[in-house]
Amino acid sequence: MSQTARKQETDKQTNHLLPSVGIWFSTLCWGSAYAAARFLLHPDQSDSVTLHPVMLASLRFGIASFFFIIPLARAIIHHEITGRHLVLMALLGQLTFSLYYWLQYTGIEQTNASVASILGVGLIPIFTALIAQISGAESLHLSLFGALTLGFLGVALIVFQQPPSVSVQSGFLIGAFCLIINTLFFALYSNLSKRWMQDISPVVMTSGTMISGAIGLLLLSLLDPMTNQWSEVARLNITQWEALLFLAIGCSVLAYFAYNFALSKRDASRITIYFYFEPIVAIILGVGLLGEPLTWQIIIGTVTIGISAIIVNLMKK
């Protein structure tokens, strides 16, 4: 084999391997994020600071936003985005970061990492398809209706695994409801961003929305005395700082760039299927490290939601 042919074969293998590494890295990070958030919201050490959901989201995206200032500033200086784009990104930032993560962390706080990951990941394609039906972007087919119904049956099995009186008293039902609404917001964001931001790169889009969301979360944490824990930040121990920096840098910066790199090399339909490994990672870490229970309702509900999501994706193809 000639040197040129050998080099081409090596480049081909590299181009095939790197996107796989990128998407697996993102999946592992985002699956682990549920366990890391649960640890910060419910630390198992008596001397640890228990963070409020708004405070955790503020710290995570406040730190991560520093890495996105330069891409956004460069886009503004080079006139790649207009004032209208900035306004739309500000609105989307409140939807997908401020509201989304406030609800998600409230849900994780009241339920656990396993349940949060199942509802948070599994319902995204279901709600996305539902919004497409409501907006008239897609026509309703009987098989799609059946898939959506199957998915919601899986959700009901997980949400109502406890008696209603116990669920209400423990906050589990409220947490599950927050996770369902949180996933609906993400599907709405995906629909709106696709319509509004077709001429903006993913990096600039994420920069604008994340910085906007971080500002919204910061104001919310400062204005509400119940969520204002900034004086407690200095009391975070080393393990808590490691979990926080993992969420901010690993999950919000590095995983995003790895995902975008994989997206630039492969079709989105082939990449999104990896998201369904996130609950598996979250369940393993939640049960193994945090001692979370693994019930038969969670197992059957997860399988049911997964089947529903796969059917929806196959129908889209």
C-alpha positions in Angstrom: 0.0 0.0 0.0 1.4 3.4 -1.0 2.0 6.1 1.6 -0.8 8.2 0.2 -3.3 5.4 0.3 -2.2 4.5 3.8 -2.7 8.2 4.9 -6.1 8.3 3.3 -7.1 5.1 5.2 -5.8 6.5 8.5 -7.7 9.8 7.9 -10.9 7.8 7.1 -10.6 5.8 10.4 -9.9 9.0 12.3 -12.9 10.8 10.8 -15.1 7.8 11.8 -13.7 7.4 15.3 -13.7 11.0 16.5 -17.4 11.7 16.1 -18.2 8.5 18.0 -15.8 9.5 20.8 -17.5 13.0 20.8 -21.1 11.7 21.1 -20.2 9.1 23.7 -18.4 11.7 25.7 -21.5 14.0 25.6 -23.8 11.2 26.5 -21.8 10.1 29.5 -21.5 13.7 30.7 -25.2 14.5 30.3 -26.2 11.2 31.9 -23.9 11.8 34.8 -25.2 15.4 35.2 -28.4 14.1 36.8 -26.5 12.3 39.5 -24.1 15.3 40.1 -27.1 17.7 40.4 -28.9 15.4 42.8 -25.7 15.2 44.9 -25.5 19.0 45.1 -29.2 19.3 45.9 -29.2 16.5 48.5 -25.6 16.1 49.8 -25.0 13.1 51.9 -22.5 14.8 54.2 -23.7 16.8 57.2 -21.1 19.6 56.7 -22.1 20.2 53.0 -24.1 23.1 51.7 -27.6 22.1 50.3 -28.1 24.2 47.2 -31.4 25.5 46.1 -32.4 24.5 42.5 -32.2 28.2 41.3 -28.8 28.7 43.0 -27.4 25.5 41.5 -28.5 26.6 38.0 -27.1 30.1 38.5 -23.7 28.8 39.5 -23.6 26.2 36.7 -24.4 28.5 33.9 -22.8 31.6 35.4 -19.5 29.7 35.2 -20.2 28.2 31.8 -21.2 31.6 30.3 -17.7 32.9 30.6 -16.6 30.4 27.9 -19.2 31.7 25.5 -18.6 35.5 25.8 -16.0 35.6 23.1 -18.1 33.7 20.4 -21.0 36.0 21.1 -18.9 39.2 21.1 -17.2 38.1 17.9 -20.5 37.6 16.2 -21.8 41.0 17.3 -18.5 42.8 16.1 -18.6 41.0 12.7 -22.3 41.8 12.3 -23.2 38.1 12.0 -26.3 38.7 14.2 -28.8 41.6 14.3 -30.6 43.3 17.2 -33.6 41.1 16.4 -31.5 38.0 16.8 -30.3 39.2 20.2 -33.9 39.8 21.4 -35.0 36.4 20.2 -31.9 34.7 21.8 -32.7 36.5 25.0 -36.3 35.2 25.0 -35.1 31.6 24.1 -32.5 31.9 26.9 -35.2 32.4 29.5 -37.1 29.5 28.1 -34.4 26.9 27.7 -32.0 27.9 30.6 -33.8 29.9 33.3 -37.2 28.1 33.3 -35.9 24.8 32.0 -33.2 24.2 34.6 -35.2 25.8 37.4 -37.9 23.2 36.7 -35.4 20.4 36.0 -33.4 20.9 39.3 -36.7 21.3 41.3 -37.7 17.9 39.7 -34.4 16.3 40.6 -34.6 17.7 44.1 -38.1 16.2 44.7 -37.6 12.9 42.9 -34.2 11.5 42.1 -31.6 11.3 39.3 -33.1 8.1 37.8 -36.7 9.4 37.4 -35.5 12.8 36.3 -33.3 11.4 33.5 -36.1 9.1 32.2 -38.7 11.8 32.1 -36.3 14.4 30.9 -34.8 12.4 28.0 -37.6 10.0 27.0 -40.3 12.7 26.7 -38.3 15.0 24.3 -39.2 13.2 21.0 -42.8 12.6 22.3 -43.4 16.3 23.1 -41.6 17.4 19.9 -43.9 15.3 17.8 -46.9 16.5 19.8 -46.0 20.2 19.2 -45.5 19.4 15.5 -49.1 18.1 15.4 -50.5 21.1 17.2 -48.7 23.6 15.0 -49.8 21.8 11.9 -46.2 21.1 10.8 -47.0 17.3 10.6 -50.2 15.4 10.0 -51.5 13.0 12.6 -51.4 9.3 11.8 -53.0 6.6 13.8 -49.7 4.9 14.4 -48.2 8.1 15.7 -51.1 8.6 18.0 -50.6 5.1 19.3 -46.9 5.8 19.9 -47.6 9.0 21.9 -50.3 7.2 24.0 -47.8 4.4 24.7 -45.2 7.0 25.9 -47.6 8.7 28.2 -48.7 5.4 29.7 -45.0 4.8 30.5 -44.8 8.3 32.1 -48.0 7.6 34.2 -46.5 4.3 35.4 -43.4 6.1 36.7 -45.1 9.2 38.1 -47.8 7.2 39.9 -45.6 4.4 41.3 -46.4 5.7 44.8 -49.9 6.2 46.3 -51.1 9.7 45.6 -51.2 10.7 49.3 -47.5 9.6 49.7 -46.5 11.3 46.4 -48.0 14.6 47.4 -46.6 14.6 50.9 -43.1 13.7 49.8 -43.1 16.2 46.9 -42.5 13.4 44.4 -45.6 14.2 42.3 -44.8 17.9 42.2 -41.2 17.0 41.1 -42.4 14.7 38.4 -44.8 17.4 37.1 -41.9 19.9 37.0 -39.9 17.4 34.9 -42.7 16.9 32.5 -43.3 20.7 32.0 -39.5 21.1 31.8 -39.3 18.7 28.9 -42.3 20.4 27.2 -40.3 23.7 27.4 -37.3 22.0 25.7 -39.4 20.7 22.9 -40.9 24.2 22.5 -37.5 25.7 22.4 -36.3 23.2 19.7 -39.3 24.1 17.6 -38.9 27.9 18.0 -35.1 27.9 17.6 -35.5 26.0 14.3 -37.9 28.5 13.0 -36.2 31.7 14.2 -32.5 30.9 14.1 -31.9 29.1 10.8 -29.1 31.6 9.8 -27.2 31.5 13.1 -24.4 29.0 13.9 -25.0 26.6 16.9 -22.1 28.1 18.8 -23.5 31.7 18.6 -27.0 30.4 19.4 -25.8 28.6 22.5 -23.7 31.6 23.5 -26.6 34.1 23.3 -29.2 31.8 24.9 -26.9 30.6 27.7 -25.7 34.1 28.7 -29.2 35.4 28.6 -30.4 32.4 30.8 -27.5 32.9 33.2 -28.5 36.5 33.7 -32.1 35.6 34.3 -31.1 32.9 36.8 -28.7 35.4 38.6 -31.5 38.0 38.9 -33.9 35.4 40.2 -31.4 34.2 42.8 -30.7 37.7 44.0 -34.3 39.0 44.1 -35.8 36.0 46.0 -34.5 35.8 49.6 -35.4 32.0 49.7 -33.0 31.3 46.8 -30.2 33.8 47.6 -27.4 31.6 48.9 -24.4 33.5 47.5 -23.0 33.9 51.0 -22.9 30.1 51.3 -20.9 29.6 48.1 -17.6 29.9 50.0 -18.7 27.0 52.3 -18.9 24.5 49.4 -16.4 21.7 50.1 -14.0 20.2 47.6 -16.3 17.4 46.4 -19.1 19.9 45.8 -16.9 22.2 43.8 -15.8 19.2 41.7 -19.4 18.3 41.0 -20.2 21.9 40.2 -17.3 22.4 37.8 -18.2 19.1 36.2 -21.7 20.4 35.5 -20.4 23.8 34.4 -17.3 22.9 32.3 -17.8 19.2 31.5 -21.5 19.2 30.8 -22.2 22.7 29.6 -19.0 23.5 27.6 -16.9 20.5 26.7 -19.9 18.1 26.1 -21.6 20.7 23.9 -18.5 21.2 21.7 -18.1 17.5 21.4 -21.7 17.1 20.5 -21.5 19.8 17.8 -18.4 18.3 16.4 -20.2 14.9 16.0 -23.2 16.7 14.6 -21.0 18.3 11.9 -19.7 14.8 10.8 -22.9 12.7 11.0 -26.6 13.0 10.5 -28.7 14.3 13.4 -31.0 11.2 13.2 -28.0 8.9 13.9 -26.8 11.0 16.8 -30.0 11.7 18.7 -30.5 7.9 19.3 -27.5 8.0 21.7 -29.5 10.3 24.0 -31.4 7.2 25.2 -28.3 6.0 26.9 -28.4 9.0 29.3 -31.0 7.4 31.6 -29.0 4.2 31.7 -25.9 6.2 32.9 -28.1 8.2 35.4 -29.7 5.1 36.8 -26.4 3.3 37.2 -24.9 6.2 39.1 -28.1 7.0 41.0 -28.4 3.4 42.3 -24.7 2.7 42.7 -23.5 6.0 44.2 -26.6 7.7 45.6 -28.4 4.6 46.8 -31.6 5.4 44.8 -34.3 2.7 44.6 -34.9 0.9 41.3 -38.5 -0.2 41.2 -40.3 -2.4 38.6 -42.4 0.6 37.7 -39.3 2.5 36.7 -38.0 -0.4 34.6 -41.2 -1.1 32.7 -42.0 2.7 32.4 -38.5 3.3 30.9 -38.9 0.4 28.4 -42.4 1.7 27.4 -41.1 5.3 26.9 -38.1 4.1 25.0 -40.3 2.0 22.6 -42.5 5.0 22.1 -39.6 7.3 21.3 -38.1 4.8 18.9 -41.4 4.5 17.0 -41.7 8.3 16.8 -38.1 8.6 15.4 -38.7 5.8 12.9 -41.9 7.5 11.6 -40.0 10.8 11.2 -37.4 9.0 9.0 
